[in-house]
Amino acid sequence: MKAQALAAAAMIAALAGTVANAAQPTGVNEVISRLRIQEAATPVSAHPRWQAPKKVVLLSWGAQWTDRMAQLQAAVPAGTRVVAARSPQEALTEVADADAIIGFNPDVCDARILGAAKQLRWLQSLSAGDVRRLPTTRLGKHPRRSR
């Protein structure tokens, strides 16, 4: 469980590292140390309603995921596919059965892409800035908060 949580944190950190064009991390421990990532008392995967994502779509136009695809695939749980959509048209097809979408603004917030993502549970913006631009009204409410 701990290794899986750390691998997921390293995947997100590796993706976020492309934003600042920072030097490539030398390993998971270096990324964890540099970003001051702290392990939670209980891993998310221990939650009774947690499900590993089946498909993660990376919006890759404008970002270079190609060289990292094997590394990213190795960082996700077994049975999870990582797919790079290389155009908005390809993204519309790929997100239909995706659990997660990772990309930069404004693409990750594109209404057409979000509308095509029928199983979306996780939206990761790698951009920094004004969070008011995120499409929270289109994303719906968290099941625990909508009661």
GISULCOR-V186648 format. One record per helix or strand. SS is the DSSP state (helix for helix, strand for strand). FROM is the first residue (numbers start at 1). LEN is the number of residues. Records with the same first field share a line. If there is no record, write none. Layout:
SS: FROM-LEN / FROM-LEN
This chain:
helix: 2-19 / 28-7 / 44-3 / 66-10 / 88-10 / 107-3 / 111-6 / 131-3 / 136-4
strand: 55-5 / 81-5 / 100-4 / 122-4
